[in-house]
Amino acid sequence: MRRCVLRMLPVICAVLLFGCGAPDKKDTVRIGVALYQQDDTFISTVTQQLEQRFQDEEQARGMKINLNLTDARGSQSIQNDQVDRFLNQGYDILCVNIVDRTAAAVIIDKAQTAGVPVIFFNREPVMEDLNRWERAYYVGSKADRAGWLQGDIVLNAWRADPALLDRSGDGVLQYVMLEGETGHQDALMRTEYSVEALQQAGVPVEKLARCNADWQRGQAKLRMAQWLREFGGSIELVLANNDDMALGAIDACLEAGSSPEELPFVVGVDATPPALEAVEEGTLKGTVQNDAAGQARGIVSLACALLAGEDPAETVGLEDGKYVWLSYSTVTRENLEDYRAE
């Protein structure tokens, strides 16, 4: 149902902006998009979707939409400066993929002073900060759900054929955990709930090692190579907080001489295009779709409502007046074509 509603949002936005009573229609709208790190594979997918959807809106309305993307390269101070420039130059909307979720209050206060709405996405600020101003919003997915679904992928494979994962035959699933940034909410919740899903289902697990690889494929590859030297074939499962780190683990295994059939059971999160290719090849056993297209639709719908002077709680259907939540879903080889078609 939610997916159907989101697909209708461009039509709703057109009605809002060009219907009766749209306030102060502008020939040119400027939207600033501040990214935590543009070369992050998932964020790159979201921004591509954003660019395409705003181009579609531009053509549909016969108006100019200037979309300016900036890359903070993982630095909150750089991102703060980029936000300052957007505000000083009179941008109409801010869209912020924040570097440090605990720093959102600074950006919200600046946006409030300038009277510019701010839409955070993918990296969720704490609720207390969002509540500082009525025109601060968030578009994303609930982090704990990704962990549960990641655990479900492993659980379903375990129930179907325990020997496929438990190569040592000791009845215990030995795993390593590749985590995102230290203290990052998504990393913490994906880590906790992926394991809890297995434990609550009665699957015996043993953690061999964990490490923060900061969402990066290269860092995960280096860490996995070290673990292979330390634990060798004892690693039966790799839980990675995102696809890039899962792919880095696979890279390390293949470079160490493992055949695709000898790889541990590796799962990720995001369902990025490279990850879907790995699922098709069979090297990545599954991933959890983080809906990049849905996030872009949600951002566009909010921006349209705000530019039209409408209450987005009514026109977009916000939860708690602040949130556009997208659903996660699992992707395996069995249902891969459903996601390639999207």
C-alpha positions in Angstrom: 0.0 0.0 0.0 2.8 2.4 1.0 4.7 1.7 -2.3 1.5 2.6 -4.3 1.1 5.8 -2.4 4.7 6.8 -3.0 4.5 6.1 -6.7 1.6 8.7 -6.8 3.6 11.4 -5.1 4.9 13.1 -8.2 1.3 13.6 -9.4 0.3 14.9 -6.0 3.2 17.3 -6.0 2.2 18.6 -9.5 -1.3 19.3 -8.2 0.0 21.1 -5.2 2.4 23.4 -7.0 0.2 24.2 -9.9 -3.3 24.0 -8.4 -5.3 26.9 -7.0 -3.8 28.8 -4.1 -0.1 27.7 -4.5 1.7 30.6 -2.8 4.4 32.7 -4.5 5.1 30.4 -7.4 8.7 30.7 -8.5 10.3 30.3 -11.9 13.4 28.8 -10.3 13.7 26.7 -7.2 17.1 26.0 -5.5 17.5 22.8 -3.5 20.8 22.1 -1.6 21.7 18.5 -1.0 24.5 18.0 1.6 25.9 14.4 1.5 28.0 12.8 4.2 30.1 11.0 1.5 29.2 10.9 -2.1 31.3 7.9 -3.0 29.3 5.7 -0.6 27.6 3.2 -3.0 24.2 3.5 -1.4 24.2 7.3 -1.1 25.4 7.5 -4.8 22.3 5.4 -5.7 20.0 7.7 -3.7 21.5 10.9 -5.3 21.1 9.4 -8.8 17.4 8.8 -8.1 17.1 12.3 -6.7 18.6 13.9 -9.8 16.3 11.9 -12.1 13.2 12.6 -10.1 13.8 16.3 -9.8 14.6 16.4 -13.6 11.2 14.7 -14.2 9.5 17.3 -11.9 11.3 20.1 -13.7 10.0 19.0 -17.1 6.5 18.3 -15.8 6.2 21.8 -14.3 8.0 23.8 -16.9 10.1 25.5 -14.3 13.8 25.4 -13.3 14.9 23.3 -10.4 18.6 23.8 -9.5 19.8 20.9 -7.5 23.3 21.4 -5.9 25.0 18.4 -4.4 27.9 18.8 -2.0 30.2 16.1 -0.5 31.4 16.5 3.1 33.9 13.6 2.7 33.0 12.4 6.1 33.6 15.7 7.9 30.9 17.4 9.9 32.7 20.7 9.9 32.9 20.7 6.1 29.2 19.8 5.9 28.4 22.7 8.3 30.2 25.1 6.0 28.3 23.7 3.0 25.0 24.2 4.7 26.1 27.8 5.6 26.7 28.5 1.9 23.3 27.1 0.9 21.6 29.3 3.5 23.6 32.4 2.7 22.8 32.0 -1.0 19.1 31.8 -0.3 18.3 28.2 -1.2 14.7 27.2 -0.8 15.1 23.7 0.7 17.9 21.8 2.5 18.3 18.0 2.1 20.9 16.7 4.5 22.5 13.3 4.7 24.2 14.2 8.0 27.8 13.1 8.8 27.2 13.0 12.6 23.7 12.5 13.7 24.4 14.1 17.1 25.2 17.4 15.3 21.8 17.9 13.7 20.8 20.5 16.2 23.4 23.0 14.8 22.0 22.6 11.3 18.4 22.7 12.4 19.0 26.0 14.3 20.7 27.5 11.3 17.9 26.5 9.0 15.3 27.8 11.4 17.0 31.2 11.7 17.0 31.4 7.9 13.4 30.1 7.6 14.5 27.3 5.3 13.0 23.8 5.7 15.4 20.9 6.2 14.9 17.3 5.2 17.3 14.8 6.7 17.6 11.5 5.0 19.2 8.0 5.5 21.1 9.0 8.6 18.5 9.7 11.3 19.0 12.6 13.8 17.9 12.0 17.3 14.2 12.8 17.9 14.9 15.6 20.4 16.8 17.5 17.7 14.1 17.0 15.0 11.6 18.4 17.5 13.5 21.6 17.9 11.7 23.0 14.8 8.4 22.1 13.1 10.0 22.3 9.6 12.7 19.7 10.2 11.9 16.2 8.8 13.4 12.8 8.2 13.1 10.3 5.4 14.5 6.8 5.8 14.0 3.3 7.3 14.0 2.0 10.8 17.5 0.6 11.5 16.5 -2.3 13.8 14.3 -3.8 11.1 17.3 -4.2 8.8 19.1 -6.3 11.4 16.1 -8.6 12.0 15.7 -9.2 8.3 19.4 -9.9 7.8 19.2 -12.5 10.6 16.1 -14.0 8.9 18.1 -14.6 5.7 20.6 -16.6 7.7 17.9 -18.3 9.8 16.0 -19.5 6.7 19.2 -21.0 5.2 20.0 -22.7 8.5 16.6 -24.2 8.7 16.7 -25.4 5.1 20.2 -27.0 5.4 22.2 -26.4 8.5 25.2 -28.2 7.0 25.4 -25.6 4.3 26.5 -23.1 7.0 27.9 -25.3 9.8 30.8 -26.6 7.9 32.7 -27.7 11.0 29.7 -29.8 12.0 29.9 -28.7 15.6 26.3 -27.4 15.7 27.4 -23.9 16.3 27.5 -21.1 13.7 30.8 -19.2 14.0 30.6 -15.7 12.6 32.5 -12.4 12.2 30.8 -9.0 12.2 31.7 -6.1 9.9 30.2 -2.9 11.4 29.8 0.6 10.1 31.0 3.7 12.0 31.6 3.6 15.7 28.5 4.8 17.5 26.4 5.1 14.3 22.7 4.2 15.1 22.3 2.0 12.0 25.5 0.1 12.7 24.6 -0.5 16.3 21.1 -1.7 15.6 22.0 -3.8 12.5 24.7 -5.5 14.6 22.5 -6.1 17.6 19.4 -7.4 15.9 20.9 -9.5 13.2 22.4 -11.7 15.9 19.4 -11.5 18.2 17.2 -12.8 15.4 19.3 -16.0 15.3 19.6 -16.3 19.1 15.8 -16.0 19.6 15.2 -18.7 17.0 17.6 -21.0 18.9 20.5 -21.0 16.5 23.7 -21.5 18.5 26.2 -18.8 17.5 29.8 -17.9 18.4 31.3 -14.5 17.6 34.9 -14.9 16.5 35.6 -11.2 15.9 34.1 -7.9 15.1 35.5 -4.6 13.6 34.3 -1.2 12.5 35.1 -0.9 8.8 33.2 2.4 8.4 30.9 1.1 5.6 34.0 0.9 3.3 34.7 -2.0 0.9 38.4 -1.5 1.1 38.6 -1.5 4.9 36.4 -4.6 5.1 38.6 -6.4 2.7 41.7 -5.7 4.8 40.0 -6.7 8.0 38.6 -9.9 6.4 42.1 -10.8 5.1 43.4 -10.5 8.6 40.6 -12.7 10.0 41.3 -15.4 7.4 44.9 -15.5 8.5 43.8 -15.8 12.1 40.7 -18.1 11.8 41.0 -19.6 8.4 38.1 -21.9 7.5 36.5 -21.5 10.9 34.6 -18.5 9.7 31.2 -19.8 8.6 29.2 -16.6 8.5 30.0 -13.0 7.7 27.4 -10.4 8.9 28.1 -7.0 7.4 26.2 -3.8 8.2 26.1 -2.9 4.5 26.8 -4.3 1.1 30.1 -2.6 0.5 31.6 -4.3 3.5 30.0 -7.6 2.6 31.6 -7.3 -0.9 34.9 -6.4 0.7 34.8 -9.6 2.7 34.1 -11.6 -0.5 37.0 -9.9 -2.2 39.4 -11.0 0.5 38.2 -14.6 0.4 38.5 -14.8 -3.3 42.0 -13.3 -3.3 43.0 -15.8 -0.6 42.2 -18.6 -3.0 38.7 -19.6 -2.0 36.4 -20.7 -4.8 32.8 -19.3 -4.8 31.6 -22.6 -3.4 34.1 -22.3 -0.5 33.0 -18.9 0.7 31.5 -18.4 4.1 27.8 -17.4 4.1 28.0 -13.6 3.6 25.0 -11.2 4.0 24.8 -7.5 3.7 22.3 -4.6 3.7 21.3 -2.0 1.0 20.7 -4.1 -2.2 23.0 -1.9 -4.2 23.5 -2.7 -7.9 26.9 -4.3 -7.2 25.4 -6.4 -4.4 22.6 -7.6 -6.6 25.2 -8.8 -9.1 27.0 -10.7 -6.3 23.7 -12.3 -5.3 23.1 -13.5 -8.9 26.7 -14.9 -8.9 26.0 -16.7 -5.6 28.9 -15.1 -3.7 26.6 -12.9 -1.7 23.9 -15.0 -0.1 21.5 -12.2 0.5 21.0 -8.6 1.3 18.3 -6.3 2.8 16.9 -3.7 0.5 17.3 -0.2 1.7 14.9 1.5 -0.6 17.0 4.2 -2.4 14.2 4.9 -4.9 11.7 5.2 -2.1 13.9 7.6 -0.2 14.2 9.8 -3.2 10.4 9.7 -3.7 9.9 10.7 -0.1 12.4 13.6 -0.3 10.8 14.9 -3.5 7.3 14.6 -2.1 8.3 16.6 1.1 10.0 19.2 -1.0 7.0 19.7 -3.2 4.6 20.0 -0.3 6.9 22.5 1.4 7.4 24.6 -1.7 3.6 24.7 -2.2 3.1 26.0 1.3 1.1 22.9 2.3 1.2 21.0 5.5 3.2 17.8 4.7 1.6 16.0 7.6 -1.6 16.1 5.6 -0.4 15.9 2.0 2.5 13.4 2.4 1.2 11.5 5.4 4.0 11.9 7.9 4.3 9.8 11.0 4.5 11.9 14.2 4.5 14.9 12.0 8.2 14.3 11.2 8.9 11.0 9.5 8.6 9.4 6.1 9.4 5.7 6.8 10.3 3.3 4.1 10.1 -0.5 4.5 13.0 -2.9 4.2 12.7 -6.3 2.5 15.0 -9.2 2.0 16.7 -10.1 -1.3 18.0 -13.5 -2.1 18.7 -15.4 -5.3 15.1 -16.8 -5.2 13.4 -13.4 -5.5 16.3 -11.4 -7.1 14.4 -10.7 -10.3 11.7 -8.8 -8.4 14.3 -6.2 -7.4 16.1 -6.1 -10.7 12.9 -5.0 -12.3 12.4 -2.0 -10.0 
